[in-house]
Amino acid sequence: MSMVPLLSICIPTYRRGHYLARDIQRALLMTSRNDFEFVVVDNASPDGSFDALTAIHDSRLRCFKNTTNLGSFENFMRALEESHGTYALILMDKDSILIEH
């Protein structure tokens, strides 16, 4: 992505990549806008989650994988650190947090 996105949708995840990949792919198909990015950080899932996510080829999706499980908070922080948007929307299991970057 050549310009700074307005919104980074940050998703720290563990063992949900297959479901997440499906949902992200659907969201990306619904719009051609380039003012957002998905930033997904897989917390060393052993189930192939990262492979499912990286199978999506779209410049608005950036995926990272921790080499070891960092725990929820550190994974959350890594997702935020990897984001480039003016605002960051953190999507966690059932909660979301919007912050100005």
The first five atom37 places (N, CA, C, CB, O) and aatype in JSON, in Angstrom:
{
  "aatype": [12, 15, 12, 19, 14, 10, 10, 15, 9, 4, 9, 14, 16, 18, 1, 1, 7, 8, 18, 10, 0, 1, 3, 9, 5, 1, 0, 10, 10, 12, 16, 15, 1, 2, 3, 13, 6, 13, 19, 19, 19, 3, 2, 0, 15, 14, 3, 7, 15, 13, 3, 0, 10, 16, 0, 9, 8, 3, 15, 1, 10, 1, 4, 13, 11, 2, 16, 16, 2, 10, 7, 15, 13, 6, 2, 13, 12, 1, 0, 10, 6, 6, 15, 8, 7, 16, 18, 0, 10, 9, 10, 12, 3, 11, 3, 15, 9, 10, 9, 6, 8],
  "atom_mask": [
    [1, 1, 1, 1, 1],
    [1, 1, 1, 1, 1],
    [1, 1, 1, 1, 1],
    [1, 1, 1, 1, 1],
    [1, 1, 1, 1, 1],
    [1, 1, 1, 1, 1],
    [1, 1, 1, 1, 1],
    [1, 1, 1, 1, 1],
    [1, 1, 1, 1, 1],
    [1, 1, 1, 1, 1],
    [1, 1, 1, 1, 1],
    [1, 1, 1, 1, 1],
    [1, 1, 1, 1, 1],
    [1, 1, 1, 1, 1],
    [1, 1, 1, 1, 1],
    [1, 1, 1, 1, 1],
    [1, 1, 1, 0, 1],
    [1, 1, 1, 1, 1],
    [1, 1, 1, 1, 1],
    [1, 1, 1, 1, 1],
    [1, 1, 1, 1, 1],
    [1, 1, 1, 1, 1],
    [1, 1, 1, 1, 1],
    [1, 1, 1, 1, 1],
    [1, 1, 1, 1, 1],
    [1, 1, 1, 1, 1],
    [1, 1, 1, 1, 1],
    [1, 1, 1, 1, 1],
    [1, 1, 1, 1, 1],
    [1, 1, 1, 1, 1],
    [1, 1, 1, 1, 1],
    [1, 1, 1, 1, 1],
    [1, 1, 1, 1, 1],
    [1, 1, 1, 1, 1],
    [1, 1, 1, 1, 1],
    [1, 1, 1, 1, 1],
    [1, 1, 1, 1, 1],
    [1, 1, 1, 1, 1],
    [1, 1, 1, 1, 1],
    [1, 1, 1, 1, 1],
    [1, 1, 1, 1, 1],
    [1, 1, 1, 1, 1],
    [1, 1, 1, 1, 1],
    [1, 1, 1, 1, 1],
    [1, 1, 1, 1, 1],
    [1, 1, 1, 1, 1],
    [1, 1, 1, 1, 1],
    [1, 1, 1, 0, 1],
    [1, 1, 1, 1, 1],
    [1, 1, 1, 1, 1],
    [1, 1, 1, 1, 1],
    [1, 1, 1, 1, 1],
    [1, 1, 1, 1, 1],
    [1, 1, 1, 1, 1],
    [1, 1, 1, 1, 1],
    [1, 1, 1, 1, 1],
    [1, 1, 1, 1, 1],
    [1, 1, 1, 1, 1],
    [1, 1, 1, 1, 1],
    [1, 1, 1, 1, 1],
    [1, 1, 1, 1, 1],
    [1, 1, 1, 1, 1],
    [1, 1, 1, 1, 1],
    [1, 1, 1, 1, 1],
    [1, 1, 1, 1, 1],
    [1, 1, 1, 1, 1],
    [1, 1, 1, 1, 1],
    [1, 1, 1, 1, 1],
    [1, 1, 1, 1, 1],
    [1, 1, 1, 1, 1],
    [1, 1, 1, 0, 1],
    [1, 1, 1, 1, 1],
    [1, 1, 1, 1, 1],
    [1, 1, 1, 1, 1],
    [1, 1, 1, 1, 1],
    [1, 1, 1, 1, 1],
    [1, 1, 1, 1, 1],
    [1, 1, 1, 1, 1],
    [1, 1, 1, 1, 1],
    [1, 1, 1, 1, 1],
    [1, 1, 1, 1, 1],
    [1, 1, 1, 1, 1],
    [1, 1, 1, 1, 1],
    [1, 1, 1, 1, 1],
    [1, 1, 1, 0, 1],
    [1, 1, 1, 1, 1],
    [1, 1, 1, 1, 1],
    [1, 1, 1, 1, 1],
    [1, 1, 1, 1, 1],
    [1, 1, 1, 1, 1],
    [1, 1, 1, 1, 1],
    [1, 1, 1, 1, 1],
    [1, 1, 1, 1, 1],
    [1, 1, 1, 1, 1],
    [1, 1, 1, 1, 1],
    [1, 1, 1, 1, 1],
    [1, 1, 1, 1, 1],
    [1, 1, 1, 1, 1],
    [1, 1, 1, 1, 1],
    [1, 1, 1, 1, 1],
    [1, 1, 1, 1, 1]
  ],
  "atom_positions": [
    [[0.85, -1.16, 0.0], [0.0, 0.0, 0.0], [0.9, 1.23, 0.0], [-0.97, -0.01, 1.22], [1.73, 1.37, 0.9]],
    [[0.76, 2.11, -0.95], [1.68, 3.23, -1.1], [1.31, 4.41, -0.21], [1.71, 3.67, -2.53], [2.19, 5.17, 0.18]],
    [[0.04, 4.59, 0.12], [-0.35, 5.71, 0.97], [-0.69, 5.21, 2.37], [-1.55, 6.46, 0.35], [-0.97, 4.03, 2.57]],
    [[-0.65, 6.12, 3.33], [-0.99, 5.76, 4.7], [-2.51, 5.56, 4.77], [-0.5, 6.86, 5.72], [-3.27, 6.46, 4.41]],
    [[-2.95, 4.4, 5.23], [-4.38, 4.17, 5.31], [-5.01, 4.98, 6.45], [-4.67, 2.68, 5.5], [-4.35, 5.28, 7.45]],
    [[-6.25, 5.33, 6.3], [-6.97, 6.02, 7.35], [-7.19, 5.09, 8.54], [-8.32, 6.56, 6.83], [-7.04, 5.5, 9.69]],
    [[-7.53, 3.84, 8.26], [-7.89, 2.9, 9.31], [-7.11, 1.6, 9.18], [-9.38, 2.61, 9.27], [-7.03, 1.01, 8.1]],
    [[-6.54, 1.16, 10.28], [-5.93, -0.16, 10.37], [-6.87, -1.03, 11.2], [-4.49, -0.1, 11.01], [-7.19, -0.7, 12.34]],
    [[-7.31, -2.12, 10.64], [-8.13, -3.07, 11.37], [-7.18, -4.16, 11.85], [-9.31, -3.66, 10.46], [-6.75, -5.02, 11.08]],
    [[-6.85, -4.1, 13.13], [-5.84, -4.98, 13.72], [-6.52, -6.18, 14.37], [-4.99, -4.2, 14.76], [-7.44, -6.04, 15.17]],
    [[-6.05, -7.36, 14.01], [-6.66, -8.58, 14.51], [-5.58, -9.51, 15.06], [-7.47, -9.28, 13.4], [-4.93, -10.22, 14.3]],
    [[-5.39, -9.5, 16.38], [-4.52, -10.49, 16.99], [-5.31, -11.8, 17.05], [-4.02, -10.03, 18.42], [-6.46, -11.81, 17.48]],
    [[-4.69, -12.9, 16.63], [-5.47, -14.14, 16.55], [-4.66, -15.35, 16.99], [-5.97, -14.34, 15.14], [-3.43, -15.33, 16.99]],
    [[-5.37, -16.38, 17.36], [-4.78, -17.67, 17.7], [-5.8, -18.76, 17.37], [-4.34, -17.73, 19.21], [-6.9, -18.78, 17.92]],
    [[-5.42, -19.64, 16.48], [-6.24, -20.79, 16.08], [-7.61, -20.4, 15.51], [-6.44, -21.69, 17.26], [-8.58, -21.13, 15.7]],
    [[-7.69, -19.28, 14.82], [-8.95, -18.89, 14.18], [-8.73, -18.5, 12.73], [-9.59, -17.74, 14.94], [-9.62, -17.93, 12.1]],
    [[-7.57, -18.78, 12.21], [-7.2, -18.3, 10.89], [-8.1, -18.75, 9.76], [0.0, 0.0, 0.0], [-8.35, -17.98, 8.83]],
    [[-8.58, -19.97, 9.82], [-9.43, -20.46, 8.72], [-10.75, -19.68, 8.67], [-9.7, -21.97, 8.89], [-11.22, -19.32, 7.59]],
    [[-11.33, -19.42, 9.82], [-12.57, -18.62, 9.87], [-12.28, -17.17, 9.52], [-13.23, -18.71, 11.27], [-13.02, -16.53, 8.78]],
    [[-11.18, -16.68, 10.06], [-10.8, -15.3, 9.83], [-10.49, -15.06, 8.36], [-9.59, -14.95, 10.67], [-10.89, -14.03, 7.8]],
    [[-9.8, -15.99, 7.72], [-9.47, -15.85, 6.3], [-10.74, -15.73, 5.47], [-8.63, -17.05, 5.81], [-10.82, -14.9, 4.57]],
    [[-11.72, -16.55, 5.77], [-12.99, -16.49, 5.04], [-13.66, -15.14, 5.23], [-13.94, -17.62, 5.52], [-14.12, -14.53, 4.27]],
    [[-13.7, -14.67, 6.46], [-14.37, -13.4, 6.75], [-13.63, -12.21, 6.15], [-14.51, -13.21, 8.26], [-14.26, -11.29, 5.63]],
    [[-12.31, -12.21, 6.22], [-11.52, -11.13, 5.64], [-11.68, -11.11, 4.13], [-10.04, -11.26, 6.01], [-11.83, -10.04, 3.53]],
    [[-11.66, -12.27, 3.52], [-11.82, -12.34, 2.07], [-13.16, -11.76, 1.65], [-11.69, -13.79, 1.59], [-13.24, -11.03, 0.66]],
    [[-14.19, -12.08, 2.37], [-15.52, -11.52, 2.08], [-15.53, -10.01, 2.22], [-16.58, -12.14, 3.0], [-16.09, -9.3, 1.38]],
    [[-14.92, -9.51, 3.28], [-14.87, -8.06, 3.5], [-14.1, -7.36, 2.38], [-14.24, -7.74, 4.86], [-14.51, -6.29, 1.92]],
    [[-12.99, -7.94, 1.95], [-12.2, -7.34, 0.88], [-12.95, -7.32, -0.44], [-10.89, -8.08, 0.72], [-12.77, -6.4, -1.24]],
    [[-13.78, -8.32, -0.68], [-14.55, -8.36, -1.92], [-15.67, -7.33, -1.94], [-15.14, -9.75, -2.11], [-16.14, -6.95, -3.02]],
    [[-16.09, -6.87, -0.78], [-17.22, -5.94, -0.7], [-16.83, -4.51, -1.06], [-17.81, -5.97, 0.68], [-17.71, -3.69, -1.3]],
    [[-15.55, -4.2, -1.1], [-15.14, -2.84, -1.38], [-13.83, -2.81, -2.16], [-14.99, -2.06, -0.08], [-13.01, -3.73, -2.06]],
    [[-13.64, -1.77, -2.92], [-12.37, -1.58, -3.62], [-11.6, -0.41, -3.01], [-12.61, -1.34, -5.13], [-10.57, 0.01, -3.52]],
    [[-12.13, 0.12, -1.91], [-11.49, 1.26, -1.26], [-10.11, 0.86, -0.73], [-12.36, 1.79, -0.1], [-9.89, -0.28, -0.31]],
    [[-9.19, 1.8, -0.78], [-7.83, 1.56, -0.32], [-7.46, 2.39, 0.91], [-6.86, 1.85, -1.43], [-6.28, 2.59, 1.18]],
    [[-8.47, 2.88, 1.65], [-8.17, 3.72, 2.81], [-8.13, 2.93, 4.12], [-9.19, 4.82, 2.91], [-8.21, 3.52, 5.2]],
    [[-8.02, 1.61, 4.02], [-7.91, 0.78, 5.22], [-6.96, -0.38, 4.94], [-9.3, 0.26, 5.66], [-6.65, -0.7, 3.79]],
    [[-6.52, -0.99, 6.02], [-5.71, -2.19, 5.92], [-6.14, -3.16, 7.01], [-4.19, -1.86, 6.03], [-6.59, -2.74, 8.08]],
    [[-6.02, -4.44, 6.75], [-6.15, -5.46, 7.76], [-4.74, -5.83, 8.2], [-6.95, -6.72, 7.23], [-3.88, -6.09, 7.36]],
    [[-4.51, -5.85, 9.49], [-3.23, -6.29, 10.04], [-3.54, -7.46, 10.97], [-2.48, -5.12, 10.8], [-4.14, -7.28, 12.03]],
    [[-3.13, -8.65, 10.57], [-3.42, -9.85, 11.35], [-2.11, -10.4, 11.89], [-4.16, -10.92, 10.49], [-1.15, -10.6, 11.14]],
    [[-2.08, -10.64, 13.19], [-0.9, -11.25, 13.82], [-1.33, -12.57, 14.43], [-0.27, -10.3, 14.89], [-2.11, -12.62, 15.38]],
    [[-0.79, -13.64, 13.86], [-1.07, -14.99, 14.35], [-0.09, -15.3, 15.48], [-0.96, -16.05, 13.2], [1.12, -15.17, 15.32]],
    [[-0.63, -15.72, 16.61], [0.17, -15.95, 17.8], [0.69, -17.39, 17.86], [-0.64, -15.64, 19.04], [0.44, -18.11, 18.82]],
    [[1.43, -17.79, 16.82], [2.05, -19.12, 16.73], [1.04, -20.25, 16.75], [3.04, -19.3, 17.86], [1.24, -21.26, 17.42]],
    [[-0.05, -20.09, 16.02], [-1.07, -21.14, 15.95], [-0.48, -22.4, 15.31], [-2.3, -20.67, 15.14], [0.26, -22.31, 14.33]],
    [[-0.79, -23.57, 15.87], [-0.26, -24.83, 15.32], [-1.15, -25.45, 14.26], [-0.06, -25.82, 16.43], [-0.86, -26.55, 13.78]],
    [[-2.23, -24.77, 13.88], [-3.26, -25.4, 13.03], [-3.28, -24.95, 11.57], [-4.58, -25.14, 13.62], [-4.24, -25.24, 10.86]],
    [[-2.26, -24.24, 11.11], [-2.24, -23.78, 9.72], [-2.98, -22.48, 9.51], [0.0, 0.0, 0.0], [-3.25, -22.11, 8.36]],
    [[-3.3, -21.78, 10.56], [-4.01, -20.5, 10.45], [-3.26, -19.5, 9.58], [-4.22, -19.91, 11.83], [-3.86, -18.85, 8.72]],
    [[-1.96, -19.39, 9.8], [-1.17, -18.42, 9.04], [-1.2, -18.72, 7.55], [0.28, -18.4, 9.55], [-1.3, -17.8, 6.74]],
    [[-1.11, -19.99, 7.18], [-1.16, -20.36, 5.76], [-2.49, -19.99, 5.14], [-0.91, -21.87, 5.6], [-2.54, -19.54, 3.99]],
    [[-3.58, -20.17, 5.88], [-4.91, -19.8, 5.36], [-4.99, -18.3, 5.12], [-6.01, -20.24, 6.34], [-5.59, -17.86, 4.14]],
    [[-4.41, -17.53, 6.01], [-4.45, -16.07, 5.88], [-3.56, -15.58, 4.74], [-4.02, -15.41, 7.18], [-3.96, -14.69, 3.98]],
    [[-2.38, -16.14, 4.61], [-1.47, -15.67, 3.56], [-1.86, -16.17, 2.18], [-0.06, -16.11, 3.87], [-1.25, -15.75, 1.18]],
    [[-2.84, -17.03, 2.09], [-3.35, -17.47, 0.79], [-4.18, -16.37, 0.13], [-4.19, -18.75, 0.93], [-4.47, -16.44, -1.06]],
    [[-4.56, -15.36, 0.9], [-5.32, -14.22, 0.37], [-4.31, -13.22, -0.18], [-6.23, -13.57, 1.47], [-3.45, -12.73, 0.55]],
    [[-4.43, -12.93, -1.44], [-3.49, -12.0, -2.09], [-4.18, -10.66, -2.34], [-2.95, -12.59, -3.43], [-4.87, -10.47, -3.34]],
    [[-3.99, -9.75, -1.4], [-4.59, -8.42, -1.48], [-3.66, -7.48, -0.73], [-6.07, -8.39, -0.89], [-3.28, -7.77, 0.41]],
    [[-3.29, -6.38, -1.34], [-2.35, -5.45, -0.72], [-2.89, -4.81, 0.56], [-1.97, -4.37, -1.7], [-2.13, -4.24, 1.34]],
    [[-4.2, -4.9, 0.78], [-4.79, -4.32, 1.99], [-4.7, -5.27, 3.18], [-6.25, -3.97, 1.74], [-5.09, -4.9, 4.29]],
    [[-4.18, -6.47, 2.98], [-4.02, -7.45, 4.05], [-2.54, -7.67, 4.31], [-4.72, -8.79, 3.68], [-1.78, -8.02, 3.41]],
    [[-2.14, -7.47, 5.56], [-0.77, -7.72, 5.98], [-0.8, -8.72, 7.12], [-0.05, -6.4, 6.4], [-1.46, -8.49, 8.14]],
    [[-0.09, -9.83, 6.96], [-0.11, -10.91, 7.94], [1.27, -11.12, 8.55], [-0.59, -12.22, 7.31], [2.29, -11.02, 7.86]],
    [[1.28, -11.4, 9.83], [2.51, -11.66, 10.57], [2.28, -12.88, 11.45], [2.94, -10.42, 11.42], [1.15, -13.16, 11.86]],
    [[3.35, -13.61, 11.73], [3.24, -14.77, 12.62], [4.36, -14.72, 13.64], [3.28, -16.09, 11.81], [5.54, -14.59, 13.29]],
    [[3.99, -14.82, 14.91], [4.98, -14.9, 15.97], [5.62, -16.28, 15.94], [4.34, -14.6, 17.36], [4.95, -17.27, 15.66]],
    [[6.91, -16.35, 16.23], [7.6, -17.64, 16.25], [7.25, -18.44, 17.5], [9.11, -17.43, 16.18], [7.31, -19.67, 17.49]],
    [[6.88, -17.75, 18.56], [6.39, -18.41, 19.78], [5.14, -17.66, 20.24], [7.48, -18.43, 20.9], [4.93, -16.51, 19.87]],
    [[4.33, -18.32, 21.03], [3.12, -17.7, 21.56], [3.52, -16.66, 22.59], [2.16, -18.76, 22.17], [4.15, -16.98, 23.6]],
    [[3.15, -15.41, 22.33], [3.54, -14.3, 23.2], [2.53, -14.0, 24.3], [3.74, -13.07, 22.37], [2.8, -13.2, 25.19]],
    [[1.38, -14.63, 24.24], [0.3, -14.29, 25.15], [-0.58, -13.24, 24.5], [0.0, 0.0, 0.0], [-0.17, -12.58, 23.55]],
    [[-1.77, -13.08, 25.02], [-2.76, -12.2, 24.41], [-2.32, -10.74, 24.34], [-4.05, -12.28, 25.17], [-2.44, -10.11, 23.29]],
    [[-1.82, -10.21, 25.45], [-1.48, -8.79, 25.48], [-0.35, -8.45, 24.52], [-1.09, -8.37, 26.89], [-0.46, -7.48, 23.76]],
    [[0.72, -9.23, 24.52], [1.85, -8.96, 23.63], [1.45, -9.12, 22.16], [3.02, -9.89, 23.95], [1.94, -8.39, 21.3]],
    [[0.57, -10.07, 21.88], [0.09, -10.24, 20.5], [-0.75, -9.03, 20.08], [-0.73, -11.55, 20.37], [-0.65, -8.55, 18.95]],
    [[-1.57, -8.56, 20.99], [-2.37, -7.35, 20.8], [-1.45, -6.17, 20.48], [-3.24, -7.05, 22.06], [-1.7, -5.42, 19.54]],
    [[-0.39, -6.01, 21.26], [0.54, -4.9, 21.07], [1.3, -5.03, 19.75], [1.54, -4.84, 22.24], [1.55, -4.02, 19.09]],
    [[1.65, -6.23, 19.36], [2.35, -6.41, 18.08], [1.45, -5.99, 16.93], [2.81, -7.87, 17.9], [1.9, -5.34, 15.99]],
    [[0.18, -6.38, 16.99], [-0.76, -5.98, 15.93], [-0.82, -4.47, 15.81], [-2.18, -6.56, 16.2], [-0.82, -3.92, 14.7]],
    [[-0.87, -3.8, 16.92], [-0.91, -2.34, 16.92], [0.4, -1.75, 16.38], [-1.18, -1.81, 18.34], [0.38, -0.79, 15.61]],
    [[1.52, -2.32, 16.77], [2.82, -1.83, 16.3], [3.0, -2.01, 14.8], [3.94, -2.54, 17.03], [3.67, -1.2, 14.16]],
    [[2.44, -3.05, 14.22], [2.58, -3.32, 12.79], [1.65, -2.47, 11.94], [2.33, -4.78, 12.52], [1.8, -2.43, 10.72]],
    [[0.69, -1.81, 12.55], [-0.29, -1.04, 11.8], [0.27, 0.3, 11.36], [-1.55, -0.83, 12.63], [1.16, 0.86, 11.99]],
    [[-0.28, 0.83, 10.25], [0.18, 2.1, 9.68], [-0.91, 3.16, 9.67], [0.68, 1.89, 8.28], [-0.63, 4.32, 9.36]],
    [[-2.13, 2.82, 9.98], [-3.26, 3.74, 9.84], [-3.24, 4.9, 10.82], [0.0, 0.0, 0.0], [-2.6, 4.85, 11.87]],
    [[-3.97, 5.95, 10.46], [-4.17, 7.08, 11.34], [-4.95, 6.64, 12.57], [-4.9, 8.22, 10.61], [-4.67, 7.08, 13.69]],
    [[-5.93, 5.77, 12.35], [-6.72, 5.18, 13.43], [-6.52, 3.68, 13.39], [-8.23, 5.55, 13.31], [-6.27, 3.1, 12.33]],
    [[-6.63, 3.07, 14.54], [-6.52, 1.61, 14.62], [-7.75, 1.06, 15.31], [-5.22, 1.17, 15.37], [-8.13, 1.52, 16.39]],
    [[-8.36, 0.09, 14.69], [-9.49, -0.62, 15.27], [-8.97, -1.99, 15.64], [-10.73, -0.7, 14.28], [-8.59, -2.78, 14.77]],
    [[-8.96, -2.29, 16.93], [-8.45, -3.57, 17.41], [-9.64, -4.5, 17.59], [-7.65, -3.41, 18.74], [-10.55, -4.22, 18.38]],
    [[-9.64, -5.6, 16.85], [-10.71, -6.58, 16.97], [-10.18, -7.76, 17.78], [-11.21, -7.05, 15.57], [-9.28, -8.48, 17.35]],
    [[-10.75, -7.94, 18.94], [-10.4, -9.07, 19.78], [-11.64, -9.96, 19.85], [-9.92, -8.6, 21.24], [-12.69, -9.58, 19.33]],
    [[-11.55, -11.1, 20.44], [-12.62, -12.09, 20.43], [-14.03, -11.52, 20.31], [-12.54, -12.91, 21.66], [-14.69, -11.72, 19.3]],
    [[-14.49, -10.81, 21.32], [-15.84, -10.27, 21.28], [-15.86, -8.76, 21.44], [-16.68, -10.9, 22.37], [-16.92, -8.14, 21.44]],
    [[-14.71, -8.17, 21.57], [-14.61, -6.74, 21.82], [-13.85, -6.04, 20.7], [-13.94, -6.48, 23.16], [-13.07, -6.67, 19.98]],
    [[-14.08, -4.76, 20.56], [-13.29, -3.97, 19.64], [-12.95, -2.65, 20.31], [-14.05, -3.75, 18.3], [-13.71, -2.15, 21.14]],
    [[-11.81, -2.09, 19.96], [-11.33, -0.84, 20.54], [-10.85, 0.04, 19.4], [-10.19, -1.09, 21.59], [-10.03, -0.4, 18.59]],
    [[-11.33, 1.27, 19.31], [-10.89, 2.22, 18.29], [-10.01, 3.26, 18.96], [-12.11, 2.89, 17.56], [-10.42, 3.91, 19.93]],
    [[-8.79, 3.42, 18.44], [-7.89, 4.42, 19.0], [-7.28, 5.25, 17.88], [-6.78, 3.74, 19.84], [-7.17, 4.8, 16.74]],
    [[-6.89, 6.46, 18.22], [-6.14, 7.29, 17.26], [-4.69, 6.92, 17.39], [-6.37, 8.83, 17.5], [-4.14, 6.9, 18.49]],
    [[-4.07, 6.64, 16.28], [-2.68, 6.16, 16.25], [-1.73, 7.3, 16.43], [-2.37, 5.43, 14.96], [-0.52, 7.1, 16.44]]
  ]
}
